[in-house]
Amino acid sequence: MAVSYASCRTYAVVFVVLGVVLRGTLAEICSDATNVCHNYDSVSNDKLQSQVQKELQASYMYQSYSYFFGRSDIALPGISKFFARESLEERSHADNLIEYINKRGGRIAFKDIKICKLISGNVTATKLKHGLLAFQDALALEKIVSQSLEGIIAEDDFQLNHFIENEYLDEQVDTIKILGDYVRQLEMFSDDQYTLGQYIFDKNLLKSLKHGKDKEDMTKQY
């Protein structure tokens, strides 16, 4: 079938226009659209940016808890050390996401990090049950983080899905289980036993952390 010059020119114009549109779209998303950006859209980029924010907020919250429990009038060094480690871990999660965005050719805009309010909704804990309240808040926060991570999964970005599932989701399951165990262990103490129980819990937790045991081993000794 013969194809006229006019038809060819029309196709050429279409391809040129399409190329301009695609390049314009990619340029808005990717810092290096001509090289590394592939199958990476603004929706995924925005979700990853939002996740970076959540990870940094979690790190900030855990750091504040670490310093709180390290105060001389609170004096729970095990819980303090635990949240210090969790803060560093959340920061590493954010750094890993930022590095991934760069690998995909995306962009990130840093925003102000605000401290999370107490989100567990627990109104029954007395002022002496600091440990229980902190772990309840951490558990609630990690569930929010997990839900956000699950929302990043994209239908047509298999590499992104692989990254989120392997780097984050499995670890989130483990973290939620550990925090849930800690909450339950502290809930077992009655009001008149709680202060002593929390002291013993903290002492065992500090011992585990000093010995470099992983999170799973920590729960087995309580």
Secondary structure, DSSP 8 states (H G I E B T S, - for coil): ----HHHHHHHHHHHHHHHHHHHHHHHHH-TTTTTT--S--HHHHHHHHHHHHHHHHHHHHHHHHHHHHTSTTT--HHHHHHHHHHHHHHHHHHHHHHHHHHHTT--------------S---S--TT-HHHHHHHHHHHHHHHHHHHHHTT--TT-HHHHHHHIIIIIHHHHHHHHHHHHHHHHHHTS-TTTHHHHHHHHHHHHHHHHHTT--HHHHHHT-
